[in-house]
Amino acid sequence: MSRRFATYVATGMALAVLVVGSLIAVALSKSRPPKPAVASTATSATPPATPTRTPNVHAPASPQRPAPNPTAAFAHGNKKALFLSFDDGPDPVWTPKILQVLAKHGAHATFFELGSMQAAHPGLRDQVLAAGNTIGSHSVTHAQLTALSAAKRHHEIADGPRSTCFRPPYGASNARVRAEIKAAGMVEVLWDVDPRDWARPGTQAIVHRILANAHRNDIILLHDGGGDRSQTVAALDKVLPLLKAQGYSFLAMNC
């Protein structure tokens, strides 16, 4: 046998051994159980879908998100609007009288009520709303919020009348008060015109101050509680037709 022929024979036998070994390995791998897969920790892996849950129909509705400005929805175009607001009620004597004057002149307003007064006169809230007006919160007891402890301040704001608008008593506010108002789901609402009706300066003085200072989209501060409001009622009855003649309408804020 030549050396070249012997080399061919040896190479052929080696190839045959490799082929047979491969066939045996494949047969053995098919007979073994599959190896469990290892969970991937790669960040690109798609997370499992969140299970669908049936809504809890008994859960309370989420509070409405207040508008940044409760008068913003009305402040457009050439419309002349004023926003009357009444603080410290509801009062069983003066709130119904003010509602009568508003209805007489086709006007609406926003009533910033106290929680303590609402509790004492529960039916008046419904009367205010039924007449097409809105209600804002004026705290629980009319305390000066900037002078209270954190716990008392929270109570005065969070436990007052339900609304998305909050007017701090005396207009006293700071960063902590505003943060608490926001946390309660409300916005702070102050005013543009203060005729100081609370001091009872006389009916004509209240009328004059409103006429001299009111401009388009202003918020006017008045009171339906906290004492004798006969001057406020009389002044309202006089000033509304005068302002109406100037083209003003009187809208309730979005509270």
TORKOL-4160 file (C-alpha; in steps of 0.2 Angstrom, whole numbers, padded with zeros to 4 digits, m for minus):
255
<pt num="1" X="0000" Y="0000" Z="0000"/>
<pt num="2" X="0007" Y="0017" Z="m0005"/>
<pt num="3" X="0009" Y="0031" Z="0008"/>
<pt num="4" X="m0004" Y="0042" Z="m0001"/>
<pt num="5" X="m0017" Y="0028" Z="m0002"/>
<pt num="6" X="m0015" Y="0025" Z="0017"/>
<pt num="7" X="m0018" Y="0043" Z="0021"/>
<pt num="8" X="m0034" Y="0043" Z="0011"/>
<pt num="9" X="m0040" Y="0027" Z="0021"/>
<pt num="10" X="m0036" Y="0035" Z="0038"/>
<pt num="11" X="m0045" Y="0051" Z="0033"/>
<pt num="12" X="m0060" Y="0042" Z="0028"/>
<pt num="13" X="m0061" Y="0032" Z="0044"/>
<pt num="14" X="m0059" Y="0048" Z="0054"/>
<pt num="15" X="m0074" Y="0056" Z="0045"/>
<pt num="16" X="m0084" Y="0040" Z="0047"/>
<pt num="17" X="m0081" Y="0041" Z="0066"/>
<pt num="18" X="m0086" Y="0059" Z="0067"/>
<pt num="19" X="m0102" Y="0056" Z="0058"/>
<pt num="20" X="m0107" Y="0041" Z="0069"/>
<pt num="21" X="m0103" Y="0051" Z="0084"/>
<pt num="22" X="m0114" Y="0066" Z="0079"/>
<pt num="23" X="m0128" Y="0054" Z="0075"/>
<pt num="24" X="m0127" Y="0047" Z="0093"/>
<pt num="25" X="m0126" Y="0064" Z="0101"/>
<pt num="26" X="m0142" Y="0070" Z="0092"/>
<pt num="27" X="m0151" Y="0054" Z="0097"/>
<pt num="28" X="m0146" Y="0056" Z="0115"/>
<pt num="29" X="m0152" Y="0075" Z="0115"/>
<pt num="30" X="m0169" Y="0071" Z="0109"/>
<pt num="31" X="m0171" Y="0058" Z="0123"/>
<pt num="32" X="m0168" Y="0070" Z="0137"/>
<pt num="33" X="m0181" Y="0082" Z="0145"/>
<pt num="34" X="m0179" Y="0100" Z="0139"/>
<pt num="35" X="m0170" Y="0112" Z="0151"/>
<pt num="36" X="m0180" Y="0125" Z="0160"/>
<pt num="37" X="m0179" Y="0142" Z="0152"/>
<pt num="38" X="m0171" Y="0156" Z="0163"/>
<pt num="39" X="m0181" Y="0172" Z="0165"/>
<pt num="40" X="m0173" Y="0186" Z="0156"/>
<pt num="41" X="m0168" Y="0201" Z="0167"/>
<pt num="42" X="m0165" Y="0212" Z="0152"/>
<pt num="43" X="m0172" Y="0230" Z="0153"/>
<pt num="44" X="m0180" Y="0229" Z="0136"/>
<pt num="45" X="m0191" Y="0214" Z="0141"/>
<pt num="46" X="m0209" Y="0218" Z="0139"/>
<pt num="47" X="m0218" Y="0218" Z="0156"/>
<pt num="48" X="m0233" Y="0207" Z="0158"/>
<pt num="49" X="m0250" Y="0215" Z="0155"/>
<pt num="50" X="m0259" Y="0223" Z="0170"/>
<pt num="51" X="m0274" Y="0212" Z="0174"/>
<pt num="52" X="m0291" Y="0220" Z="0170"/>
<pt num="53" X="m0301" Y="0225" Z="0185"/>
<pt num="54" X="m0319" Y="0228" Z="0187"/>
<pt num="55" X="m0322" Y="0246" Z="0192"/>
<pt num="56" X="m0328" Y="0249" Z="0210"/>
<pt num="57" X="m0345" Y="0258" Z="0207"/>
<pt num="58" X="m0346" Y="0261" Z="0225"/>
<pt num="59" X="m0330" Y="0271" Z="0227"/>
<pt num="60" X="m0332" Y="0290" Z="0228"/>
<pt num="61" X="m0329" Y="0300" Z="0213"/>
<pt num="62" X="m0313" Y="0309" Z="0211"/>
<pt num="63" X="m0314" Y="0327" Z="0215"/>
<pt num="64" X="m0316" Y="0339" Z="0200"/>
<pt num="65" X="m0300" Y="0347" Z="0195"/>
<pt num="66" X="m0302" Y="0366" Z="0199"/>
<pt num="67" X="m0299" Y="0378" Z="0185"/>
<pt num="68" X="m0284" Y="0389" Z="0187"/>
<pt num="69" X="m0296" Y="0404" Z="0187"/>
<pt num="70" X="m0314" Y="0401" Z="0190"/>
<pt num="71" X="m0319" Y="0416" Z="0179"/>
<pt num="72" X="m0308" Y="0411" Z="0165"/>
<pt num="73" X="m0321" Y="0402" Z="0155"/>
<pt num="74" X="m0332" Y="0418" Z="0154"/>
<pt num="75" X="m0318" Y="0431" Z="0150"/>
<pt num="76" X="m0318" Y="0430" Z="0132"/>
<pt num="77" X="m0324" Y="0441" Z="0117"/>
<pt num="78" X="m0332" Y="0458" Z="0121"/>
<pt num="79" X="m0344" Y="0452" Z="0134"/>
<pt num="80" X="m0344" Y="0463" Z="0149"/>
<pt num="81" X="m0346" Y="0452" Z="0164"/>
<pt num="82" X="m0345" Y="0455" Z="0183"/>
<pt num="83" X="m0344" Y="0442" Z="0196"/>
<pt num="84" X="m0353" Y="0446" Z="0212"/>
<pt num="85" X="m0348" Y="0436" Z="0228"/>
<pt num="86" X="m0356" Y="0436" Z="0245"/>
<pt num="87" X="m0346" Y="0430" Z="0261"/>
<pt num="88" X="m0350" Y="0424" Z="0278"/>
<pt num="89" X="m0367" Y="0416" Z="0275"/>
<pt num="90" X="m0379" Y="0407" Z="0273"/>
<pt num="91" X="m0389" Y="0418" Z="0284"/>
<pt num="92" X="m0408" Y="0414" Z="0286"/>
<pt num="93" X="m0413" Y="0432" Z="0285"/>
<pt num="94" X="m0401" Y="0440" Z="0273"/>
<pt num="95" X="m0397" Y="0426" Z="0260"/>
<pt num="96" X="m0415" Y="0424" Z="0255"/>
<pt num="97" X="m0417" Y="0443" Z="0253"/>
<pt num="98" X="m0401" Y="0444" Z="0242"/>
<pt num="99" X="m0407" Y="0429" Z="0232"/>
<pt num="100" X="m0423" Y="0439" Z="0228"/>
<pt num="101" X="m0414" Y="0454" Z="0222"/>
<pt num="102" X="m0403" Y="0444" Z="0211"/>
<pt num="103" X="m0418" Y="0435" Z="0203"/>
<pt num="104" X="m0427" Y="0452" Z="0201"/>
<pt num="105" X="m0413" Y="0458" Z="0190"/>
<pt num="106" X="m0408" Y="0442" Z="0181"/>
<pt num="107" X="m0391" Y="0441" Z="0190"/>
<pt num="108" X="m0381" Y="0426" Z="0197"/>
<pt num="109" X="m0367" Y="0426" Z="0210"/>
<pt num="110" X="m0355" Y="0415" Z="0220"/>
<pt num="111" X="m0358" Y="0413" Z="0239"/>
<pt num="112" X="m0343" Y="0409" Z="0249"/>
<pt num="113" X="m0351" Y="0400" Z="0264"/>
<pt num="114" X="m0345" Y="0395" Z="0281"/>
<pt num="115" X="m0346" Y="0377" Z="0286"/>
<pt num="116" X="m0353" Y="0382" Z="0303"/>
<pt num="117" X="m0367" Y="0392" Z="0295"/>
<pt num="118" X="m0371" Y="0378" Z="0283"/>
<pt num="119" X="m0373" Y="0366" Z="0297"/>
<pt num="120" X="m0384" Y="0378" Z="0306"/>
<pt num="121" X="m0395" Y="0382" Z="0291"/>
<pt num="122" X="m0394" Y="0367" Z="0280"/>
<pt num="123" X="m0408" Y="0371" Z="0268"/>
<pt num="124" X="m0401" Y="0387" Z="0262"/>
<pt num="125" X="m0387" Y="0379" Z="0252"/>
<pt num="126" X="m0400" Y="0371" Z="0241"/>
<pt num="127" X="m0409" Y="0387" Z="0239"/>
<pt num="128" X="m0393" Y="0396" Z="0233"/>
<pt num="129" X="m0389" Y="0382" Z="0220"/>
<pt num="130" X="m0407" Y="0380" Z="0214"/>
<pt num="131" X="m0407" Y="0399" Z="0209"/>
<pt num="132" X="m0392" Y="0396" Z="0197"/>
<pt num="133" X="m0379" Y="0402" Z="0209"/>
<pt num="134" X="m0363" Y="0393" Z="0214"/>
<pt num="135" X="m0355" Y="0390" Z="0231"/>
<pt num="136" X="m0337" Y="0393" Z="0237"/>
<pt num="137" X="m0329" Y="0388" Z="0253"/>
<pt num="138" X="m0325" Y="0402" Z="0266"/>
<pt num="139" X="m0318" Y="0390" Z="0279"/>
<pt num="140" X="m0327" Y="0382" Z="0294"/>
<pt num="141" X="m0327" Y="0396" Z="0307"/>
<pt num="142" X="m0320" Y="0411" Z="0298"/>
<pt num="143" X="m0303" Y="0410" Z="0308"/>
<pt num="144" X="m0288" Y="0419" Z="0302"/>
<pt num="145" X="m0279" Y="0405" Z="0293"/>
<pt num="146" X="m0261" Y="0413" Z="0294"/>
<pt num="147" X="m0262" Y="0413" Z="0313"/>
<pt num="148" X="m0267" Y="0395" Z="0316"/>
<pt num="149" X="m0257" Y="0379" Z="0319"/>
<pt num="150" X="m0255" Y="0367" Z="0305"/>
<pt num="151" X="m0269" Y="0355" Z="0311"/>
<pt num="152" X="m0281" Y="0369" Z="0314"/>
<pt num="153" X="m0277" Y="0377" Z="0297"/>
<pt num="154" X="m0280" Y="0360" Z="0289"/>
<pt num="155" X="m0297" Y="0358" Z="0297"/>
<pt num="156" X="m0303" Y="0375" Z="0292"/>
<pt num="157" X="m0299" Y="0372" Z="0274"/>
<pt num="158" X="m0302" Y="0353" Z="0271"/>
<pt num="159" X="m0318" Y="0352" Z="0282"/>
<pt num="160" X="m0327" Y="0367" Z="0275"/>
<pt num="161" X="m0341" Y="0368" Z="0262"/>
<pt num="162" X="m0338" Y="0357" Z="0247"/>
<pt num="163" X="m0332" Y="0367" Z="0232"/>
<pt num="164" X="m0317" Y="0370" Z="0220"/>
<pt num="165" X="m0315" Y="0388" Z="0226"/>
<pt num="166" X="m0309" Y="0394" Z="0242"/>
<pt num="167" X="m0309" Y="0412" Z="0249"/>
<pt num="168" X="m0298" Y="0414" Z="0265"/>
<pt num="169" X="m0306" Y="0424" Z="0278"/>
<pt num="170" X="m0300" Y="0442" Z="0279"/>
<pt num="171" X="m0290" Y="0438" Z="0263"/>
<pt num="172" X="m0276" Y="0432" Z="0274"/>
<pt num="173" X="m0265" Y="0420" Z="0265"/>
<pt num="174" X="m0247" Y="0414" Z="0263"/>
<pt num="175" X="m0238" Y="0400" Z="0255"/>
<pt num="176" X="m0244" Y="0387" Z="0268"/>
<pt num="177" X="m0262" Y="0392" Z="0266"/>
<pt num="178" X="m0261" Y="0391" Z="0247"/>
<pt num="179" X="m0253" Y="0374" Z="0248"/>
<pt num="180" X="m0266" Y="0368" Z="0259"/>
<pt num="181" X="m0280" Y="0375" Z="0248"/>
<pt num="182" X="m0272" Y="0366" Z="0233"/>
<pt num="183" X="m0270" Y="0350" Z="0242"/>
<pt num="184" X="m0289" Y="0350" Z="0246"/>
<pt num="185" X="m0293" Y="0352" Z="0227"/>
<pt num="186" X="m0297" Y="0370" Z="0227"/>
<pt num="187" X="m0290" Y="0387" Z="0221"/>
<pt num="188" X="m0289" Y="0403" Z="0231"/>
<pt num="189" X="m0301" Y="0416" Z="0225"/>
<pt num="190" X="m0299" Y="0434" Z="0232"/>
<pt num="191" X="m0308" Y="0449" Z="0224"/>
<pt num="192" X="m0305" Y="0465" Z="0214"/>
<pt num="193" X="m0318" Y="0477" Z="0222"/>
<pt num="194" X="m0321" Y="0479" Z="0240"/>
<pt num="195" X="m0335" Y="0492" Z="0244"/>
<pt num="196" X="m0333" Y="0488" Z="0262"/>
<pt num="197" X="m0351" Y="0484" Z="0265"/>
<pt num="198" X="m0347" Y="0474" Z="0280"/>
<pt num="199" X="m0343" Y="0491" Z="0289"/>
<pt num="200" X="m0361" Y="0497" Z="0285"/>
<pt num="201" X="m0355" Y="0514" Z="0277"/>
<pt num="202" X="m0372" Y="0518" Z="0270"/>
<pt num="203" X="m0382" Y="0511" Z="0255"/>
<pt num="204" X="m0376" Y="0525" Z="0244"/>
<pt num="205" X="m0358" Y="0523" Z="0249"/>
<pt num="206" X="m0359" Y="0505" Z="0244"/>
<pt num="207" X="m0367" Y="0509" Z="0227"/>
<pt num="208" X="m0354" Y="0523" Z="0223"/>
<pt num="209" X="m0339" Y="0512" Z="0227"/>
<pt num="210" X="m0345" Y="0498" Z="0216"/>
<pt num="211" X="m0349" Y="0510" Z="0201"/>
<pt num="212" X="m0332" Y="0519" Z="0203"/>
<pt num="213" X="m0321" Y="0504" Z="0204"/>
<pt num="214" X="m0329" Y="0490" Z="0194"/>
<pt num="215" X="m0322" Y="0485" Z="0177"/>
<pt num="216" X="m0324" Y="0471" Z="0165"/>
<pt num="217" X="m0322" Y="0453" Z="0173"/>
<pt num="218" X="m0319" Y="0460" Z="0191"/>
<pt num="219" X="m0324" Y="0450" Z="0206"/>
<pt num="220" X="m0335" Y="0461" Z="0218"/>
<pt num="221" X="m0334" Y="0457" Z="0237"/>
<pt num="222" X="m0351" Y="0458" Z="0247"/>
<pt num="223" X="m0358" Y="0450" Z="0262"/>
<pt num="224" X="m0374" Y="0440" Z="0266"/>
<pt num="225" X="m0369" Y="0435" Z="0283"/>
<pt num="226" X="m0360" Y="0442" Z="0299"/>
<pt num="227" X="m0372" Y="0455" Z="0304"/>
<pt num="228" X="m0386" Y="0467" Z="0298"/>
<pt num="229" X="m0385" Y="0467" Z="0279"/>
<pt num="230" X="m0399" Y="0478" Z="0275"/>
<pt num="231" X="m0388" Y="0491" Z="0267"/>
<pt num="232" X="m0380" Y="0477" Z="0256"/>
<pt num="233" X="m0397" Y="0472" Z="0250"/>
<pt num="234" X="m0403" Y="0490" Z="0247"/>
<pt num="235" X="m0387" Y="0494" Z="0238"/>
<pt num="236" X="m0388" Y="0478" Z="0227"/>
<pt num="237" X="m0405" Y="0483" Z="0222"/>
<pt num="238" X="m0399" Y="0500" Z="0216"/>
<pt num="239" X="m0383" Y="0496" Z="0208"/>
<pt num="240" X="m0388" Y="0481" Z="0197"/>
<pt num="241" X="m0399" Y="0490" Z="0185"/>
<pt num="242" X="m0386" Y="0504" Z="0184"/>
<pt num="243" X="m0373" Y="0492" Z="0179"/>
<pt num="244" X="m0385" Y="0482" Z="0168"/>
<pt num="245" X="m0388" Y="0498" Z="0158"/>
<pt num="246" X="m0369" Y="0499" Z="0155"/>
<pt num="247" X="m0370" Y="0482" Z="0147"/>
<pt num="248" X="m0364" Y="0472" Z="0161"/>
<pt num="249" X="m0370" Y="0454" Z="0165"/>
<pt num="250" X="m0368" Y="0445" Z="0182"/>
<pt num="251" X="m0362" Y="0428" Z="0181"/>
<pt num="252" X="m0358" Y="0414" Z="0194"/>
<pt num="253" X="m0340" Y="0409" Z="0195"/>
<pt num="254" X="m0335" Y="0391" Z="0190"/>
<pt num="255" X="m0334" Y="0384" Z="0208"/>
